[in-house]
């Protein structure tokens, strides 16, 4: 077999690695998964709610990350005609496709904490 010809399994594996890379381009960073999980588990969240849920994030960073998630069609931003103005964030239908991944990450996180702490 020549070097430039990959076996079918190797070709599939290469495509899978690329798919993970593509997903991580959208979801990477310190905050995005935490923001998505806050909105996912609480359905609709105000900016201040997310700020309280995601420990350590600044207003400026949360604003930037929410805009990125909106550009990637994972969340929607709804401005309500209230006094003062209320802005709600929620996952789009497309964003809801991440729920299984978020649930799996939460379960893995619980198991990992038990593994590391012995509790």
MDAnalysis code that builds the backbone (N, CA, C; Angstrom):
import MDAnalysis as mda
import numpy as np

u = mda.Universe.empty(357, n_residues=119, atom_resindex=np.repeat(np.arange(119), 3), trajectory=True)
u.add_TopologyAttr("name", ["N", "CA", "C"] * 119)
u.add_TopologyAttr("resid", np.arange(1, 120))
u.add_TopologyAttr("resname", ["UNK", "UNK", "UNK", "UNK", "UNK", "UNK", "UNK", "UNK", "UNK", "UNK", "UNK", "UNK", "UNK", "UNK", "UNK", "UNK", "UNK", "UNK", "UNK", "UNK", "UNK", "UNK", "UNK", "UNK", "UNK", "UNK", "UNK", "UNK", "UNK", "UNK", "UNK", "UNK", "UNK", "UNK", "UNK", "UNK", "UNK", "UNK", "UNK", "UNK", "UNK", "UNK", "UNK", "UNK", "UNK", "UNK", "UNK", "UNK", "UNK", "UNK", "UNK", "UNK", "UNK", "UNK", "UNK", "UNK", "UNK", "UNK", "UNK", "UNK", "UNK", "UNK", "UNK", "UNK", "UNK", "UNK", "UNK", "UNK", "UNK", "UNK", "UNK", "UNK", "UNK", "UNK", "UNK", "UNK", "UNK", "UNK", "UNK", "UNK", "UNK", "UNK", "UNK", "UNK", "UNK", "UNK", "UNK", "UNK", "UNK", "UNK", "UNK", "UNK", "UNK", "UNK", "UNK", "UNK", "UNK", "UNK", "UNK", "UNK", "UNK", "UNK", "UNK", "UNK", "UNK", "UNK", "UNK", "UNK", "UNK", "UNK", "UNK", "UNK", "UNK", "UNK", "UNK", "UNK", "UNK", "UNK", "UNK"])
u.atoms.positions = np.array([
    [0.845, -1.175, 0.000],
    [0.000, 0.000, 0.000],
    [0.893, 1.242, 0.000],
    [0.561, 2.203, -0.831],
    [1.329, 3.439, -0.887],
    [0.951, 4.311, 0.306],
    [1.882, 5.196, 0.666],
    [1.662, 6.059, 1.820],
    [0.427, 6.942, 1.688],
    [0.135, 7.407, 0.469],
    [-0.970, 8.340, 0.313],
    [-2.336, 7.649, 0.284],
    [-2.361, 6.337, 0.261],
    [-3.630, 5.599, 0.290],
    [-3.882, 5.093, 1.703],
    [-4.939, 5.580, 2.311],
    [-5.275, 5.133, 3.656],
    [-6.273, 3.993, 3.589],
    [-6.123, 3.042, 4.487],
    [-7.095, 1.961, 4.591],
    [-8.437, 2.572, 4.964],
    [-9.551, 1.900, 4.614],
    [-10.874, 2.461, 4.925],
    [-11.039, 2.853, 6.396],
    [-10.552, 2.031, 7.320],
    [-10.678, 2.355, 8.743],
    [-9.852, 3.587, 9.094],
    [-8.679, 3.687, 8.511],
    [-7.827, 4.846, 8.773],
    [-8.466, 6.113, 8.210],
    [-9.060, 6.004, 7.049],
    [-9.737, 7.156, 6.440],
    [-10.918, 7.596, 7.312],
    [-11.687, 6.627, 7.788],
    [-12.824, 6.942, 8.664],
    [-12.337, 7.584, 9.958],
    [-11.270, 7.034, 10.522],
    [-10.713, 7.594, 11.757],
    [-10.245, 9.022, 11.544],
    [-9.621, 9.272, 10.420],
    [-9.144, 10.610, 10.098],
    [-10.320, 11.583, 10.006],
    [-11.420, 11.148, 9.399],
    [-12.618, 11.991, 9.286],
    [-13.231, 12.241, 10.659],
    [-13.219, 11.232, 11.521],
    [-13.762, 11.383, 12.871],
    [-12.939, 12.402, 13.669],
    [-11.618, 12.311, 13.548],
    [-10.747, 13.262, 14.245],
    [-11.032, 14.680, 13.738],
    [-11.210, 14.828, 12.432],
    [-11.512, 16.142, 11.856],
    [-12.859, 16.647, 12.367],
    [-13.837, 15.758, 12.489],
    [-15.152, 16.149, 12.998],
    [-15.055, 16.646, 14.442],
    [-14.250, 15.978, 15.259],
    [-14.040, 16.426, 16.641],
    [-13.365, 17.800, 16.627],
    [-12.395, 17.968, 15.757],
    [-11.708, 19.254, 15.625],
    [-12.705, 20.363, 15.269],
    [-13.590, 20.086, 14.312],
    [-14.599, 21.064, 13.903],
    [-15.521, 21.426, 15.072],
    [-15.952, 20.412, 15.830],
    [-16.819, 20.656, 16.982],
    [-16.103, 21.500, 18.028],
    [-14.845, 21.188, 18.268],
    [-14.086, 21.923, 19.273],
    [-13.818, 23.362, 18.845],
    [-13.755, 23.620, 17.544],
    [-13.628, 25.005, 17.082],
    [-14.803, 25.842, 17.575],
    [-15.983, 25.258, 17.598],
    [-17.193, 25.966, 18.019],
    [-17.325, 25.985, 19.538],
    [-16.955, 24.891, 20.203],
    [-17.231, 24.727, 21.628],
    [-16.031, 24.970, 22.546],
    [-14.876, 25.256, 21.968],
    [-13.671, 25.352, 22.789],
    [-13.632, 26.624, 23.621],
    [-12.704, 26.639, 24.525],
    [-12.548, 27.763, 25.426],
    [-12.972, 27.371, 26.819],
    [-12.671, 28.231, 27.724],
    [-12.915, 27.953, 29.137],
    [-14.397, 28.010, 29.502],
    [-15.214, 28.748, 28.734],
    [-16.551, 29.086, 29.195],
    [-17.722, 28.511, 28.416],
    [-17.564, 28.210, 27.144],
    [-18.719, 27.900, 26.294],
    [-19.555, 26.724, 26.795],
    [-18.921, 25.642, 27.155],
    [-19.677, 24.469, 27.619],
    [-20.438, 24.805, 28.909],
    [-19.823, 25.563, 29.793],
    [-20.503, 25.952, 31.034],
    [-21.705, 26.849, 30.746],
    [-21.556, 27.763, 29.812],
    [-22.667, 28.647, 29.434],
    [-23.791, 27.817, 28.818],
    [-23.439, 26.937, 27.903],
    [-24.440, 26.084, 27.255],
    [-25.158, 25.232, 28.293],
    [-24.417, 24.689, 29.252],
    [-25.063, 23.834, 30.263],
    [-26.012, 24.649, 31.142],
    [-25.648, 25.877, 31.488],
    [-26.535, 26.733, 32.272],
    [-27.852, 26.959, 31.535],
    [-27.751, 27.314, 30.273],
    [-28.952, 27.578, 29.479],
    [-29.729, 26.283, 29.238],
    [-29.015, 25.193, 29.042],
    [-29.638, 23.894, 28.775],
    [-30.445, 23.411, 29.982],
    [-29.852, 23.445, 31.162],
    [-30.505, 22.880, 32.338],
    [-31.594, 23.783, 32.926],
    [-31.525, 25.075, 32.657],
    [-32.531, 25.997, 33.196],
    [-33.498, 26.503, 32.130],
    [-33.324, 26.064, 30.893],
    [-34.163, 26.416, 29.741],
    [-33.974, 27.854, 29.306],
    [-34.532, 28.806, 30.029],
    [-34.348, 30.222, 29.693],
    [-33.551, 30.863, 30.822],
    [-32.538, 31.642, 30.435],
    [-31.690, 32.280, 31.440],
    [-31.462, 33.729, 31.089],
    [-31.489, 34.573, 32.113],
    [-31.085, 35.966, 31.940],
    [-29.564, 36.040, 32.018],
    [-29.016, 37.123, 31.522],
    [-27.573, 37.338, 31.537],
    [-27.026, 37.170, 32.953],
    [-27.697, 37.834, 33.924],
    [-27.218, 37.778, 35.316],
    [-27.293, 36.362, 35.893],
    [-28.277, 35.575, 35.455],
    [-28.380, 34.179, 35.908],
    [-27.169, 33.382, 35.430],
    [-26.839, 33.548, 34.157],
    [-25.687, 32.828, 33.589],
    [-24.406, 33.280, 34.286],
    [-24.307, 34.585, 34.526],
    [-23.140, 35.138, 35.217],
    [-22.968, 34.485, 36.586],
    [-24.079, 34.254, 37.288],
    [-24.024, 33.598, 38.605],
    [-23.718, 32.103, 38.483],
    [-24.202, 31.462, 37.418],
    [-23.984, 30.026, 37.228],
    [-22.535, 29.703, 36.866],
    [-21.926, 30.558, 36.072],
    [-20.584, 30.293, 35.530],
    [-19.569, 31.080, 36.369],
    [-19.052, 30.436, 37.379],
    [-18.155, 31.090, 38.336],
    [-16.861, 31.547, 37.676],
    [-16.531, 32.813, 37.908],
    [-15.262, 33.352, 37.442],
    [-15.311, 34.093, 36.113],
    [-16.419, 34.003, 35.385],
    [-16.504, 34.682, 34.089],
    [-16.837, 36.166, 34.312],
    [-16.242, 37.018, 33.489],
    [-16.529, 38.448, 33.575],
    [-17.721, 38.801, 32.692],
    [-18.315, 39.960, 32.938],
    [-19.420, 40.445, 32.106],
    [-19.000, 40.508, 30.641],
    [-17.829, 41.068, 30.415],
    [-17.335, 41.255, 29.050],
    [-17.146, 39.914, 28.341],
    [-16.566, 38.951, 29.037],
    [-16.326, 37.631, 28.440],
    [-17.648, 36.903, 28.196],
    [-18.581, 36.996, 29.138],
    [-19.878, 36.351, 28.949],
    [-20.587, 36.943, 27.735],
    [-20.545, 38.240, 27.608],
    [-21.160, 38.907, 26.460],
    [-20.549, 38.414, 25.147],
    [-19.227, 38.325, 25.106],
    [-18.519, 37.848, 23.906],
    [-18.895, 36.408, 23.579],
    [-18.893, 35.547, 24.593],
    [-19.181, 34.132, 24.379],
    [-20.635, 33.923, 23.938],
    [-21.558, 34.685, 24.523],
    [-22.962, 34.578, 24.116],
    [-23.131, 34.986, 22.650],
    [-22.427, 36.022, 22.240],
    [-22.481, 36.446, 20.829],
    [-21.938, 35.350, 19.921],
    [-20.820, 34.734, 20.313],
    [-20.253, 33.627, 19.526],
    [-21.240, 32.466, 19.413],
    [-21.881, 32.121, 20.514],
    [-22.845, 31.021, 20.506],
    [-24.066, 31.364, 19.657],
    [-24.435, 32.635, 19.655],
    [-25.556, 33.083, 18.828],
    [-25.181, 33.021, 17.338],
    [-23.976, 33.458, 17.002],
    [-23.496, 33.391, 15.611],
    [-23.478, 31.950, 15.117],
    [-23.138, 31.024, 16.012],
    [-23.088, 29.604, 15.651],
    [-24.437, 28.905, 15.781],
    [-25.492, 29.690, 15.975],
    [-26.877, 29.210, 15.991],
    [-27.169, 28.201, 17.102],
    [-26.448, 28.342, 18.220],
    [-26.665, 27.443, 19.351],
    [-27.612, 28.044, 20.391],
    [-27.631, 29.370, 20.488],
    [-28.557, 30.031, 21.411],
    [-29.270, 31.172, 20.693],
    [-30.420, 31.545, 21.263],
    [-31.127, 32.726, 20.783],
    [-31.197, 33.731, 21.913],
    [-31.240, 34.968, 21.527],
    [-31.334, 36.097, 22.456],
    [-32.668, 36.765, 22.208],
    [-33.493, 36.844, 23.247],
    [-34.809, 37.476, 23.133],
    [-34.872, 38.666, 24.076],
    [-35.183, 39.833, 23.518],
    [-35.315, 41.045, 24.314],
    [-36.800, 41.258, 24.606],
    [-37.136, 41.287, 25.890],
    [-38.523, 41.478, 26.301],
    [-38.787, 42.958, 26.565],
    [-39.967, 43.382, 26.218],
    [-40.364, 44.776, 26.391],
    [-40.816, 45.006, 27.833],
    [-39.846, 45.014, 28.727],
    [-40.125, 45.244, 30.144],
    [-39.332, 46.461, 30.590],
    [-39.618, 46.922, 31.787],
    [-38.905, 48.055, 32.357],
    [-38.272, 47.614, 33.655],
    [-36.961, 47.471, 33.805],
    [-35.980, 47.614, 32.728],
    [-36.070, 46.455, 31.738],
    [-35.392, 46.595, 30.627],
    [-35.414, 45.589, 29.573],
    [-34.873, 44.264, 30.111],
    [-35.537, 43.168, 29.777],
    [-35.092, 41.828, 30.150],
    [-34.623, 41.110, 28.891],
    [-33.462, 40.491, 28.969],
    [-32.946, 39.710, 27.853],
    [-32.860, 38.260, 28.295],
    [-33.491, 37.374, 27.526],
    [-33.467, 35.941, 27.835],
    [-32.673, 35.202, 26.775],
    [-31.928, 34.213, 27.224],
    [-31.168, 33.341, 26.332],
    [-31.720, 31.937, 26.463],
    [-31.829, 31.254, 25.340],
    [-32.189, 29.843, 25.380],
    [-31.558, 29.131, 24.197],
    [-31.455, 27.806, 24.336],
    [-30.879, 27.026, 23.251],
    [-31.843, 26.996, 22.068],
    [-31.281, 27.046, 20.881],
    [-32.075, 26.829, 19.676],
    [-32.362, 25.332, 19.578],
    [-33.203, 24.951, 18.636],
    [-33.413, 23.514, 18.397],
    [-32.084, 22.854, 18.069],
    [-31.287, 23.547, 17.270],
    [-29.957, 23.035, 16.915],
    [-29.076, 22.929, 18.165],
    [-29.126, 23.933, 19.025],
    [-28.361, 23.909, 20.272],
    [-28.789, 22.766, 21.187],
    [-30.076, 22.431, 21.142],
    [-30.582, 21.322, 21.965],
    [-29.976, 19.981, 21.562],
    [-29.422, 19.893, 20.364],
    [-28.761, 18.647, 19.961],
    [-27.519, 18.386, 20.826],
    [-27.069, 19.384, 21.567],
    [-25.918, 19.220, 22.458],
    [-26.317, 18.665, 23.830],
    [-27.616, 18.550, 24.109],
    [-28.064, 18.124, 25.444],
    [-27.486, 16.774, 25.854],
    [-27.474, 15.817, 24.953],
    [-26.913, 14.500, 25.275],
    [-25.436, 14.618, 25.634],
    [-24.714, 15.437, 24.903],
    [-23.290, 15.646, 25.186],
    [-23.120, 16.302, 26.553],
    [-23.946, 17.307, 26.847],
    [-23.878, 17.988, 28.149],
    [-24.210, 17.009, 29.274],
    [-25.245, 16.191, 29.085],
    [-25.595, 15.176, 30.092],
    [-24.449, 14.190, 30.293],
    [-23.834, 13.753, 29.193],
    [-22.701, 12.814, 29.290],
    [-21.514, 13.459, 30.000],
    [-21.249, 14.729, 29.709],
    [-20.165, 15.440, 30.394],
    [-20.450, 15.564, 31.889],
    [-21.709, 15.851, 32.241],
    [-22.078, 15.964, 33.652],
    [-21.866, 14.636, 34.371],
    [-22.290, 13.549, 33.748],
    [-22.106, 12.226, 34.352],
    [-20.626, 11.891, 34.481],
    [-19.864, 12.171, 33.435],
    [-18.420, 11.915, 33.484],
    [-17.782, 12.756, 34.589],
    [-18.215, 14.008, 34.720],
    [-17.682, 14.888, 35.767],
    [-17.954, 14.355, 37.161],
    [-19.184, 13.823, 37.367],
    [-19.509, 13.226, 38.671],
    [-18.614, 12.015, 38.944],
    [-18.467, 11.162, 37.938],
    [-17.640, 9.960, 38.100],
    [-16.167, 10.327, 38.319],
    [-15.706, 11.317, 37.594],
    [-14.311, 11.755, 37.725],
    [-14.046, 12.297, 39.128],
    [-14.985, 13.088, 39.633],
    [-14.822, 13.625, 40.985],
    [-14.726, 12.482, 42.002],
    [-15.583, 11.450, 41.849],
    [-15.517, 10.282, 42.734],
    [-14.180, 9.563, 42.600],
    [-13.727, 9.413, 41.360],
    [-12.453, 8.729, 41.112],
    [-11.288, 9.467, 41.782],
    [-11.281, 10.765, 41.654],
    [-10.174, 11.562, 42.188],
    [-10.252, 11.716, 43.704],
    [-11.452, 11.957, 44.221],
    [-11.590, 12.174, 45.661],
    [-11.767, 10.897, 46.451],
    [-12.136, 9.815, 45.769],
    [-12.379, 8.558, 46.470],
    [-13.723, 8.530, 47.175],
    [-14.573, 9.521, 46.866],
    [-15.898, 9.603, 47.534],
    [-16.993, 9.403, 46.530],
])
